[in-house]
Amino acid sequence: MASNRARRIAKEIADIHADTHSQITAEPVGNDDDITHLRGTFPGPPGTPYEGGTYAVDIKIPTDYPFRPPVMKFQTKVWHPNVSSQTGAICLDTLSTAWSPVLTIKSALLSLQSLLSTPEPKDPQDAEVAQMLLRHPKEFARKAQEWAVIYAGAPRKHAGEGSGGATDETLRELELKTKAEQEKEDLAKYDGYNKDLIDRFCSMGFDVDRVVAAFKYYGIDRMEGEDYELEEAYMGDVTARLLGEP
């Protein structure tokens, strides 16, 4: 008699076969009798550098599924901050801490498709890719698309093509998101102090972190982030500390 796990996996595969709209697939690897090792595929999401490609994923179902998530890794090489460019390992909470028994193989594959649309460089699987996205988003998009062409069978896009506009729009969104995240991260360094107030010391050649540490050491009021003139005594104390004087 088939186990509950086997029945559930078989039903999930049948549901995937019945859904032709999503273009998600999942088939046993090698022996059709073994439905605990599957190969899933999904199309690259439109409006991204991955558009037009087909991405294959190796899926292994643990013995205590669905109470533990399937083990998934990309078989198709993909240039993405949350996927290892070397091994295909994936950083996605749906496949770890956020897994729930109500989720399915299909929903996990859809989550991977969504991950390609919404990279999270602040929580990377591949640090090199993440740094490229944060620092050089145009270069990231170019390389991600190049890999989509080479490894996922995506059509090569040329200037002036309709699909290129969608990629350009996504690139602009990535640039804006990256810039906003960088500005937020930079602002956090001021620890609630007014940026101009701190920068007046930074203009003397001191790092933000050192200036903020000196302000905190002397208990200088943050004044709810407002700019103001420090008392002369505090100016001297902070400057002396920054210069390493006793």
N, C-alpha and C positions, 0 to 999 in steps of 0.2 A: 504494500500500500504506500502511495506517495506521501511524503511528509508534508506538514503544513507549509514549510519553507518552499519545497519544490512546487507545490500547488500555487503558492503565491507568485513565485518567479515565473512560472508558466503563464499565469493570468496576466502578469505585467507585460511579458513579451507579446502576448496576443493583443493586449490593448495598444501597444506600440504599433503593431502591424495594422490595426484597424484605423489608426490615426495617420492619414496621408497628408494632412494639412501642415503639420509641424516639421515634416521631413526628418524626424528622428528615427533612427533604426537601432536595433539591438538583436544580434544573432549569436548563437553558440560558436565558440572557437573550436575548430576541428570536429570533435565527436559531438553530433547533435544530441546524444543522450546526456551529455554533461552540460546542464544549463546554469552551472555555477561560475562558469568562465565565459564571458561574453565580449563581443566587440561592438561598441556603440559608435554611431556617427551622428553628426549634426552639421547643418550649413553655417558658415560664418555669418554673423549678424550683419544686415544691411547698414550702410552708412558708417562702416568701420574699415580699417585697413584689412580686415579678415574677410570682407565681403567677397562672395563668389567661390570661396574655398570650401572643402569638405574636411571636417576634422574627426579623426578616428580616436577612440578612447578605449583602453584596455580596462575591463570591469571584472573584478573578482568578488564573488558573493561570500561573505563569512558564514560560518556554521550557525551563528546566532542571529542572522538576518531575519526580520527587519529591525531587531533591537540594536544592532550595530550597523553602521553605514557600509555600503559597498566600497571596496578599495579601487580607486580609479586613478589612472594616469594617462596622459596624452601619448598616443602612438605617433601622431602627426607632430612634427616639430613646429613650435609656435613661439613667436617673439612677443612675450607678454610678461609683465612684472610678477604675476602670481602663478606662473608656470615655469618650471626649470627648463632652460633652453638646452640642457644636457640630458636630463633623465625623463622629462615630462611630468615630474611630480607636481602636485597641485596644492596651492594654499587657498582653501575655501572652507569657511566655517560650516557650511551645509554638509560637508563630507567629514566633519569631525564633531566639534562641540554642539553645533546647532542641528545635528541630525535628529530626526524624530521618526518613530515607526510608521507614521502616517505618510511619510514621503516615499517615493518610488524611484526605480531606476530612471524612468522617463523624467521625473521632476529633477533628479540629480543632473541629467544631461542638459536639461533646459537651464539649470543654474550655471552650468559651465558655459553655455552659449551666452547667457547674460553676463557672465564674468568677462568675456571678451569685449563686451560693450562698455563695461564699467571697471577698468583696471584700478587697483588700489596700491599705488606705489609705496604708500606709507607702511604697508604690511606685506612685504615682498617675499616671494619664493626665490626669485633671482635678483640679487642686488644690482648686478650690472645693468640689467634691463630697466630696473626701477630708477636708477640714477640717470639713465639716458632719457627716460620719460620726464623726469623732474627738471633736468637741466637743458635738454635739447629735444623738445617734443616733436619738432619737425623731422629730425633725424630718426626718432623712434618710429613715427608713423611710416616713414619711407622704408625702414628696415622691416617692420612688421608686415607691410604690404609685399615687400620683396620675398619674405619667407612664405607668405600666403601663396604667391605665384609658384615658388620652387617646390614647396612641400605639400601644399593643400590643393593644388590644381586651380587656383584662382586665375582669372584672366588678367593679363597685364593692362594696367590703366594708363591712358595717355592724356596729355593736357587737352582740355576741350571736351572730353567724353562726359556724358551725363553722370556716370557713376563717380567721376572724379569730384564733382561738386559736393556729393554727400561726404566723401572722405575729407575734403577741405573743411566742411562744416564741423565734422567731428574733431578735426585737428584744432580748429578755433576753440571749440568747447574744452578740449584737453588743455590748451594753452591758458585759457581763462581760469580753469579749475586749478591748474598747477600754480599759476600766479597768485590766486587767492589763498591757496594753502601755504605758499611760501611767505606771503605777507602776514598771515595769521601766525605762522611759526616764528617769524622775525619779531612780531609784536609781543609774543609771549616772553621773549628774552628780557623785556623791560619790567616784567613782574609787577605790573600795575602802576609803575612810575610813568610820568609824562615823557614821551619820546624826545622832545626838544630839550627837556631838562637834562636827561641823561646824555644826549648827544653833544651838549656843550662841553662835557668832560671828554667824550670820545674824540672831539675835534682836536684835543691835545695829544691824541695818539694812544689812548687807552681803549681796551676792549669793552664792549657793552657788559659782558658778564662780570668783569672786575669792578666796573663802576657801580653796577647794581649791588654787588656784594658789599662794597664800601658803604653805600647808602643804608643797606640793611644793618650793617655793623653798628652804625651810629643812630639807628632807629629814626631815620629821616622820614617825615610824613609823606605819604603818597598823594595826599590832597585829592583823592578820588580821580587821579589821572590828570589833574589840571597842571598847567605850567605856572611856575612862580619863581621868584628870585630867592635863592638860598641865603640865609644869614651868613655874614662874613666868617664867623667862627666855624660854621659847618663847611664852608668852602675850603677853609684852610685845613680842617681835619681830613676831609675827603681827599684833597689833593696830596696831603702828606702820606696818607695810607696808600694811595695809588703809586706814589713814588717810593714806597717802601721805607719811609721815615718812621721812627718810633713815635 
